């Protein structure tokens, strides 16, 4: 994951000690907070829980990214009917 160097400024106010405030400058590295939704959904397609697989398929359809096509096709014969239905619906959304 790409890390971004940044400057973090913290302002501390300690009213009970009578200090008006102090600035602290620190050079820190931060990384993006949110994972890639396509990668997360593809990973979730492998879950043991059918509800998670269904949601993952729906998410991939909603995102309409071609990267989801092959993982969805891999699950077109899922053992759970509502997961199969979500996979078929998602593949249909990828074609629109």
N, C-alpha and C positions, 0 to 999 in steps of 0.2 A: 504494500500500500504506500502510495506516495505521501511523504511527510512534507509538511510546509513549515518552514521556519518563520517565526513571527515574534513580534514584540508584545509582551503582555504587560499591561499597566494595571496595577492594583491600587486602589485607594482605601486606606485604612483610617477610619475615624474612631477615635477612642475618647468619647466625650467625658467619661468618668475620670480620666487622668488629666483632663484639661488640655489635651493635645488638639490642635486645630485640624490636623490631618498630615499624612505623610505619603509620598509616592514611592512605590517600589518598582523599579524597572527590572525585568528579567527576560532574558532571551530564552525562549522555549520552542519546542517543536510540537506541532499539533498535527493530527491526522484527521481526514474526513470522518464525520460521525456516522453517516448513513452508508450502509453497504449498497452495492448495486442491486436494484430490485430484480433484474432479470436473473442474475447469478443466484440470488437468494431463492427465487421461485424454482429455478432448475434444481437446486439442492433439495428443496422441499418436496419435489416430485418423488424423491427416493424415500420419503418418510414411511414408517410402518402404519401411521394413522391415516385412514382414508379421507378424513375431513381435511387434513393438511394437504394431501395430494390434490383433492378437489379444489381447494383454495389456490394452490400453486398453479394449477391448470387455468383457472379463471383469471388469475393475475397475468399469466403469460399472454392470454388472449387479449386482455385489456391493454397491455403494453404495446402490442402489435409489433414486436421485434422479431426479425427472422431468426435470431439466435435461439428462440424458443421452439422453433419448428421440429428439429430433430429430437430433442428431449420429449416433446409432446407425442410424436409418432411412436417413440419407444413405449409409451404408456397407453396406446390406443386399445390394447387388449387387457387393461387393468381388470383384476378380479371383481372389483366393486362397480356395480352398474352406474351409480351417480358420479363416480370418478371418470368412467369411460365417457359418459355424457358431457362432462365438463371439458374433457380433452377434445372431443369432437367439436363442441361449441368454440373452444379456443382456436382450433385449427381453422374453423370457418372465419373467425375474426381476423386471422392472419392473412386471409385472401381478399379482404375488403379494403 
